[in-house]
Amino acid sequence: MPDSRDFLKKFLSESSLKDAVDNIRAMERINAEFSSPLAGVASQPARIDIEALRPPRIPTPQEANSYQSSEAIVESMAATVAHWRKELDATADESSEKYQPTVIAFLPNGQIVQVRQMTAESFHCVRIEGTLGIDGTVCVFLAHQASIQLLCTTVEITEEKPKRTIGFVTNEKQQDL
């Protein structure tokens, strides 16, 4: 009976060598196919747009959350008052009563403040300057923007209540409307 080790050596050596040679030839053939220039492709390298490869500019946290800032609420209220004032002035004629916009702030403690000026103090803080609704005492109130409610309405212009402006202050500008 033949020795199993001899058979294994003979089988592995002949079979392994033949398989290895076949595998090398197949790999050479594949490399030759894929390394040759393809038909229809220009021989010059493709032009790359460097600008297209640059990553997009990442906004700062303040820019990304600007819609939540106190500046956004102050600017929005300023735009509303400016629009209302323009519309009221355009519709007023000599014989009719004249009206002006006014902003009333409802504070968390229940107080009502007729706003004289709104200022964006910090990212979330709004300073409201005005008069308390009941007795007309001058006040300044600092509040988180989420804790106040604002009402924009109109009041009649009379001798007792002359035309007045409302100030809106942000980092970029001050508007008296």
Stockholm file with secondary structure:
# STOCKHOLM 1.0

chainA/1-177         MPDSRDFLKKFLSESSLKDAVDNIRAMERINAEFSSPLAGVASQPARIDIEALRPPRIPTPQEANSYQSSEAIVESMAATVAHWRKELDATADESSEKYQPTVIAFLPNGQIVQVRQMTAESFHCVRIEGTLGIDGTVCVFLAHQASIQLLCTTVEITEEKPKRTIGFVTNEKQQDL
#=GR chainA/1-177 SS CCCHHHHHHHHHHHHHHHHHHHHHHHHHHHHHHHHSCCTTCCSSCCCCCHHHHSCCCCCCHHHHTGGGSHHHHHHHHHHHHHHHHHHHHHHCCSSSCCEEEEEEEECTTSCEEEEEEEEECSSSEEEEEEEETTTCCEEEEEEEGGGCEEEEEEEECCSSSCCCCCEEECSSCEEEC
#=GC SS_cons         CCCHHHHHHHHHHHHHHHHHHHHHHHHHHHHHHHHSCCTTCCSSCCCCCHHHHSCCCCCCHHHHTGGGSHHHHHHHHHHHHHHHHHHHHHHCCSSSCCEEEEEEEECTTSCEEEEEEEEECSSSEEEEEEEETTTCCEEEEEEEGGGCEEEEEEEECCSSSCCCCCEEECSSCEEEC
//
